Amino acid sequence: MNETIGQEFMRRTQPFYVGQTQQMDGKTQPPLEIPIPENGNLVALPNAETIHFPALDVRTAIDSRVSVRRYAETSLSLEELSYLLWCTQGIRQTTSRPVTLRTVPSAGARHAFETYLLIKSVAGLTPGLYRYVASQHALLELDISTTIHEKISTACFSQKMVESDAITFIWVAVTERMAWRYGERAYRYLHLDAGHVCQNLYLAAEPIDCGVCAVAAFEDNDLNTSLRLDGKSMFAIYLATVGKKLHNDSAEE
């Protein structure tokens, strides 16, 4: 029987195929974060350490967690966005190696993701596409054109939750950041790490009365083109919609 594409992927990302990695060759590791353009417009976020929301124990958050596909027409505050970003990719420490130690686990502390945000309804922010600059806990404005929302929605097959949410989180994989240490096996770890990040978003959303829906259904080439990514060295790996909950609503699972 012929080997399927999925079976080939699993076979060829086994440790046997890793070979000599860039780290083994003594090559300098890739930057911990994409550099900020000289003319980049940064938007400071509220200090995550000073933001406090009603406490919710982990068991309650897990019991309450569901995928929510319909949202109230209510904006999130900048403090709420700051909190969600901190919980999903916040940097707690940068070590001398150097690596970043963050609020989520990552294979070898490689933390190969950049968080892109399609902002639609956050108080104080112009709608558009932003990137989270974790090292400064700030947002970098990327595209505030009137067409960016439609482009990304279309790339996600016009799913209603992508069109009606307040924020769409888009996690972008920087391949070399993981492959520097793990070679071809890096692609397995990238997908595993994406699950860690998204689950943190689900749980962090519960105390602020927000719903989340993970999204893996998108047209890769169209989405990467909309984000100005080449689809190889950097590519969209996972998305999630976020918005305030509609109570007594059945659009959950």
Sequence and secondary structure as in RCSB ss.txt:
>XXXX:A:sequence
MNETIGQEFMRRTQPFYVGQTQQMDGKTQPPLEIPIPENGNLVALPNAETIHFPALDVRTAIDSRVSVRRYAETS
LSLEELSYLLWCTQGIRQTTSRPVTLRTVPSAGARHAFETYLLIKSVAGLTPGLYRYVASQHALLELDISTTIHE
KISTACFSQKMVESDAITFIWVAVTERMAWRYGERAYRYLHLDAGHVCQNLYLAAEPIDCGVCAVAAFEDNDLNT
SLRLDGKSMFAIYLATVGKKLHNDSAEE
>XXXX:A:secstr
    HHHHHHHHTSGGGT S TTTTT     SS    TT  EEE   GGG       HHHHHHH  BB  B S  
B HHHHHHHHHHHH EEEE SSS EEESS  GGG   EEEEEEESSBTTS SEEEEEETTTTEEEEEE  TTHHH
HHHHHTTT HHHHH SEEEEEEEEHHHHHHHHGGGHHHHHHHHHHHHHHHHHHHHGGGTEEEEEE    HHHHHH
HTT  SSSEEEEEEEEEEEB TT   B 
